[in-house]
């Protein structure tokens, strides 16, 4: 019996440690210039991820993250509806935005790394690089092991066929092509 238990523990270790996102303590946001003079921030209210790491080392974790397009909020219901439409994310045809990691590269000795992966939205998949800043690992007051990361990056929305825009009378465009990704994520170790 003891041998079987040891074999099961070894098999679990070989599979890796599973982590999930704590949605109450996480924010998945994007930022885009409006009229080229101010920034509008949007966020997703429904998101999840499957994460498998080597113990507490998340720098080389296998990640599959998904956010529901219908959960976009910018603080303006009319704008939110427009973002869900075919002009932007085509939420009816493509209800989720998905990121799947393909690798990582350490950038310093403080625990920061570059996360590479494929980002799928609006029916198009393209490679992206994201900057990850390690926050650390701690036990919460309830005995759960938590980890924190900050994730940032930039994408050009036109690479995913999100082309809608309006020219401004004074020159320039209503919405910038560059979209900044800004995420504060708390993870919970499973098992």
PyMOL commands that set and color helices and strands:
alter all, ss='L'
color gray80, all
select helices_A, chain A and resi 2-15+23-25+69-71+77-84+157-160
alter helices_A, ss='H'
color red, helices_A
select strands_A, chain A and resi 17-21+27-34+38-44+47-54+57-68+72-73+96-106+113-121+124-139+145-156+175-189
alter strands_A, ss='S'
color yellow, strands_A
deselect
rebuild
show_as cartoon
